[in-house]
């Protein structure tokens, strides 16, 4: 009996070791030491980076895209509603409306339930954890405007990490948690998210994406705190630095969420917020690459394959 238990327990130390390694990387990535690690990893993949830069230069460019990239680099955010492809945003919205019409059914299917204020609506679209490359959410994320604006900021062709559709709903009598609290994203050293509001966000009751621009957010750059309350944040920077993205349906904006302290989904009674999010990082990823998030369907360009690591 002792032997059986010992055998069953053998994998545990290995899993614990991997977990500790990822936790160590997470802590390093939260500090400026992450830039040293990022530079070291990049130096080991210089030919791959040269290829990505060459592919980035193949994308079309426009003065307004260049200006948006400059603002993204300077302020950490930029409104791109007038710059992105409206028809792609409308396709995303139409697809999302179909999901919401089946809300009760999809709530029972979602895999991650730790965020009680969120309903993730795309789980059924995944096959072995991967989206088809012809999915409207993926096609929107691959559009030249987004890739060029983010790519020029990163000085590299970005990697599309994920696409998400979330419905934020009120959670009365529950304390704020997870992304409802102030935080920075640490998926990597440079993390840009393309957001599209799929419902009108008219005021604070709709739970707008709320953030502090890059400059004032510097005070939190090396903090070891994962998620912070309003009181903890405002002890370092005044509430006048806070920006709420109050905007109508189909408004689009890009935020460097690794640099801008942010929070959201503080939905009040009888309100909800439907949001599209595409996440991009700069290769090579600091953490070990997860299993593929996309699966090829139909013809793809070399640039698209590179963006999705296919």
URUR-V506259 format. One record per residue. SS is DSSP state (helix for helix, strand for strand, loop for the rest). OMEGA is omega in degrees with one decimal (* if undefined). NEAR is the number of other C-alpha atoms within 12 Angstrom. Layout:
ss->SS omega->OMEGA near->NEAR
ss->SS omega->OMEGA near->NEAR
This chain:
ss->loop omega->177.6 near->7
ss->helix omega->-179.8 near->8
ss->helix omega->179.7 near->9
ss->helix omega->179.7 near->9
ss->helix omega->-179.5 near->11
ss->helix omega->179.4 near->12
ss->helix omega->-179.2 near->12
ss->helix omega->-176.5 near->12
ss->helix omega->-174.7 near->14
ss->helix omega->-178.8 near->13
ss->helix omega->-173.8 near->13
ss->helix omega->179.9 near->14
ss->helix omega->179.6 near->14
ss->helix omega->179.2 near->12
ss->helix omega->179.6 near->13
ss->helix omega->179.6 near->14
ss->helix omega->178.4 near->13
ss->helix omega->179.9 near->16
ss->helix omega->179.6 near->16
ss->helix omega->178.5 near->14
ss->helix omega->177.9 near->17
ss->helix omega->178.6 near->20
ss->helix omega->177.4 near->17
ss->helix omega->177.4 near->18
ss->helix omega->-180.0 near->26
ss->helix omega->179.2 near->26
ss->helix omega->178.5 near->26
ss->helix omega->-177.4 near->26
ss->helix omega->179.2 near->32
ss->loop omega->-177.0 near->32
ss->loop omega->178.6 near->27
ss->loop omega->174.6 near->22
ss->helix omega->177.9 near->20
ss->helix omega->178.5 near->28
ss->helix omega->177.7 near->23
ss->helix omega->178.6 near->17
ss->helix omega->-179.8 near->25
ss->helix omega->179.7 near->27
ss->helix omega->179.5 near->21
ss->helix omega->179.1 near->16
ss->helix omega->179.7 near->21
ss->helix omega->-179.5 near->21
ss->helix omega->178.9 near->16
ss->loop omega->-176.4 near->15
ss->loop omega->-176.2 near->17
ss->helix omega->177.2 near->17
ss->helix omega->178.7 near->13
ss->helix omega->179.1 near->20
ss->helix omega->178.7 near->27
ss->helix omega->177.7 near->19
ss->helix omega->-179.5 near->20
ss->helix omega->179.4 near->34
ss->helix omega->178.2 near->28
ss->helix omega->178.2 near->20
ss->helix omega->177.6 near->28
ss->helix omega->-178.3 near->33
ss->helix omega->176.9 near->21
ss->helix omega->179.9 near->20
ss->loop omega->175.7 near->27
ss->loop omega->177.4 near->20
ss->loop omega->178.6 near->22
ss->loop omega->179.1 near->18
ss->helix omega->-178.3 near->14
ss->helix omega->174.8 near->21
ss->helix omega->179.0 near->30
ss->helix omega->178.6 near->26
ss->helix omega->177.4 near->25
ss->helix omega->177.5 near->35
ss->helix omega->177.9 near->36
ss->helix omega->179.3 near->23
ss->helix omega->178.0 near->26
ss->helix omega->179.2 near->38
ss->helix omega->-175.8 near->31
ss->helix omega->-174.2 near->20
ss->helix omega->-178.3 near->29
ss->loop omega->179.5 near->36
ss->strand omega->176.3 near->41
ss->strand omega->174.9 near->39
ss->strand omega->-177.3 near->32
ss->loop omega->-177.3 near->32
ss->loop omega->-176.8 near->29
ss->loop omega->-173.5 near->19
ss->loop omega->-176.6 near->31
ss->loop omega->-178.3 near->34
ss->loop omega->-176.8 near->24
ss->helix omega->-177.7 near->21
ss->helix omega->177.7 near->18
ss->helix omega->177.0 near->29
ss->helix omega->179.0 near->37
ss->helix omega->176.8 near->27
ss->helix omega->176.1 near->23
ss->helix omega->-178.2 near->38
ss->helix omega->179.3 near->30
ss->helix omega->178.5 near->21
ss->helix omega->-179.5 near->25
ss->helix omega->178.8 near->34
ss->helix omega->177.6 near->22
ss->helix omega->177.8 near->17
ss->helix omega->-178.0 near->27
ss->helix omega->179.0 near->28
ss->loop omega->178.3 near->15
ss->loop omega->-171.2 near->18
ss->helix omega->-176.2 near->23
ss->helix omega->178.4 near->14
ss->helix omega->-174.5 near->17
ss->helix omega->176.8 near->24
ss->helix omega->-179.7 near->25
ss->loop omega->-177.1 near->16
ss->loop omega->-171.7 near->19
ss->loop omega->-173.0 near->25
ss->loop omega->-178.2 near->18
ss->loop omega->-174.3 near->18
ss->loop omega->-174.8 near->15
ss->loop omega->176.6 near->13
ss->loop omega->-174.2 near->25
ss->loop omega->-177.8 near->28
ss->loop omega->-177.2 near->35
ss->strand omega->166.0 near->34
ss->strand omega->177.6 near->36
ss->strand omega->-167.9 near->36
ss->loop omega->-176.2 near->36
ss->loop omega->-175.3 near->39
ss->helix omega->-177.2 near->26
ss->helix omega->-178.8 near->22
ss->helix omega->-177.7 near->29
ss->loop omega->171.8 near->23
ss->strand omega->-174.0 near->17
ss->loop omega->176.8 near->14
ss->loop omega->-174.5 near->19
ss->strand omega->174.8 near->28
ss->strand omega->171.6 near->30
ss->strand omega->-176.5 near->29
ss->loop omega->176.1 near->34
ss->loop omega->177.0 near->21
ss->loop omega->-177.1 near->27
ss->helix omega->178.0 near->29
ss->helix omega->178.4 near->37
ss->helix omega->-179.3 near->40
ss->helix omega->178.1 near->31
ss->helix omega->-177.5 near->37
ss->helix omega->-177.4 near->44
ss->loop omega->-175.8 near->42
ss->loop omega->-175.9 near->30
ss->helix omega->-177.7 near->31
ss->helix omega->-178.7 near->36
ss->helix omega->-177.6 near->50
ss->helix omega->-178.0 near->50
ss->helix omega->-179.7 near->39
ss->helix omega->-179.9 near->48
ss->helix omega->-179.0 near->49
ss->helix omega->178.2 near->43
ss->helix omega->175.5 near->34
ss->helix omega->-177.6 near->37
ss->helix omega->-172.9 near->30
ss->loop omega->-175.5 near->27
ss->loop omega->174.6 near->35
ss->loop omega->-176.4 near->41
ss->loop omega->173.1 near->43
ss->strand omega->175.1 near->42
ss->strand omega->-175.1 near->45
ss->strand omega->-176.5 near->38
ss->strand omega->169.1 near->37
ss->strand omega->-173.0 near->40
ss->strand omega->170.7 near->36
ss->strand omega->-177.8 near->39
ss->strand omega->173.5 near->38
ss->strand omega->178.4 near->39
ss->strand omega->-177.4 near->38
ss->strand omega->-179.5 near->30
ss->loop omega->175.2 near->28
ss->loop omega->-176.4 near->24
ss->loop omega->175.8 near->15
ss->loop omega->175.8 near->10
ss->loop omega->179.2 near->14
ss->loop omega->176.2 near->15
ss->loop omega->-177.7 near->24
ss->loop omega->176.5 near->23
ss->helix omega->-172.5 near->24
ss->helix omega->171.5 near->30
ss->helix omega->176.8 near->34
ss->loop omega->-178.7 near->28
ss->strand omega->-178.8 near->36
ss->strand omega->168.0 near->35
ss->loop omega->176.5 near->42
ss->loop omega->-178.2 near->33
ss->loop omega->172.7 near->37
ss->loop omega->177.9 near->37
ss->loop omega->-179.3 near->38
ss->loop omega->174.5 near->37
ss->loop omega->-179.2 near->40
ss->strand omega->177.2 near->39
ss->strand omega->178.8 near->44
ss->strand omega->174.0 near->45
ss->strand omega->-179.2 near->47
ss->strand omega->169.7 near->43
ss->strand omega->172.3 near->46
ss->strand omega->179.2 near->39
ss->loop omega->168.1 near->35
ss->loop omega->175.9 near->34
ss->loop omega->172.9 near->26
ss->strand omega->-169.6 near->32
ss->loop omega->-177.0 near->22
ss->loop omega->-176.2 near->22
ss->helix omega->-178.6 near->24
ss->helix omega->179.7 near->24
ss->helix omega->176.6 near->35
ss->loop omega->-177.0 near->39
ss->loop omega->169.1 near->40
ss->loop omega->-173.1 near->47
ss->strand omega->-173.3 near->34
ss->strand omega->174.5 near->40
ss->strand omega->-177.8 near->40
ss->loop omega->-171.7 near->35
ss->helix omega->-177.2 near->30
ss->helix omega->179.1 near->22
ss->helix omega->-179.5 near->27
ss->helix omega->179.4 near->32
ss->helix omega->-179.2 near->23
ss->helix omega->-176.6 near->23
ss->helix omega->-170.9 near->34
ss->loop omega->-176.4 near->29
ss->loop omega->-179.1 near->24
ss->loop omega->177.8 near->25
ss->loop omega->178.3 near->19
ss->loop omega->-178.3 near->20
ss->loop omega->-179.6 near->25
ss->loop omega->-172.4 near->25
ss->strand omega->177.4 near->26
ss->loop omega->176.3 near->23
ss->helix omega->-177.7 near->24
ss->helix omega->179.6 near->14
ss->helix omega->-179.1 near->20
ss->helix omega->-175.5 near->31
ss->helix omega->172.4 near->21
ss->loop omega->-179.6 near->13
ss->loop omega->179.7 near->21
ss->loop omega->-175.7 near->21
ss->loop omega->179.4 near->17
ss->helix omega->178.9 near->19
ss->helix omega->178.2 near->14
ss->helix omega->-174.2 near->21
ss->strand omega->175.7 near->27
ss->strand omega->174.6 near->27
ss->strand omega->177.2 near->26
ss->loop omega->174.0 near->35
ss->loop omega->-173.0 near->27
ss->strand omega->-179.0 near->28
ss->loop omega->176.2 near->22
ss->loop omega->-179.3 near->29
ss->loop omega->170.9 near->34
ss->loop omega->-176.3 near->35
ss->strand omega->177.3 near->42
ss->strand omega->179.6 near->41
ss->strand omega->179.4 near->43
ss->strand omega->171.2 near->49
ss->strand omega->-171.6 near->44
ss->loop omega->172.4 near->44
ss->loop omega->-175.5 near->38
ss->loop omega->-179.1 near->39
ss->loop omega->175.1 near->41
ss->loop omega->-172.9 near->47
ss->strand omega->174.5 near->43
ss->strand omega->179.6 near->34
ss->loop omega->178.2 near->40
ss->loop omega->174.6 near->39
ss->loop omega->-174.0 near->38
ss->loop omega->176.8 near->32
ss->loop omega->-173.5 near->23
ss->loop omega->175.9 near->18
ss->loop omega->176.7 near->14
ss->loop omega->174.8 near->26
ss->strand omega->179.8 near->33
ss->strand omega->179.1 near->41
ss->strand omega->-170.1 near->42
ss->strand omega->170.1 near->46
ss->strand omega->177.0 near->45
ss->strand omega->170.3 near->36
ss->strand omega->-176.6 near->39
ss->strand omega->178.8 near->40
ss->strand omega->172.9 near->44
ss->strand omega->175.7 near->41
ss->loop omega->177.1 near->42
ss->loop omega->-6.7 near->41
ss->loop omega->-178.4 near->37
ss->loop omega->178.3 near->32
ss->loop omega->179.5 near->34
ss->loop omega->173.4 near->28
ss->loop omega->-178.6 near->19
ss->loop omega->175.2 near->18
ss->loop omega->177.7 near->15
ss->loop omega->-175.1 near->17
ss->loop omega->-179.3 near->23
ss->loop omega->-177.8 near->28
ss->strand omega->178.5 near->33
ss->strand omega->-173.1 near->26
ss->loop omega->173.7 near->24
ss->loop omega->-179.2 near->18
ss->loop omega->-177.4 near->12
ss->loop omega->178.1 near->13
ss->loop omega->176.0 near->20
ss->loop omega->176.9 near->19
ss->helix omega->179.1 near->19
ss->helix omega->-178.7 near->30
ss->helix omega->177.8 near->34
ss->helix omega->-179.0 near->25
ss->helix omega->179.1 near->31
ss->helix omega->-177.1 near->43
ss->helix omega->-179.4 near->39
ss->loop omega->177.8 near->32
ss->loop omega->* near->23
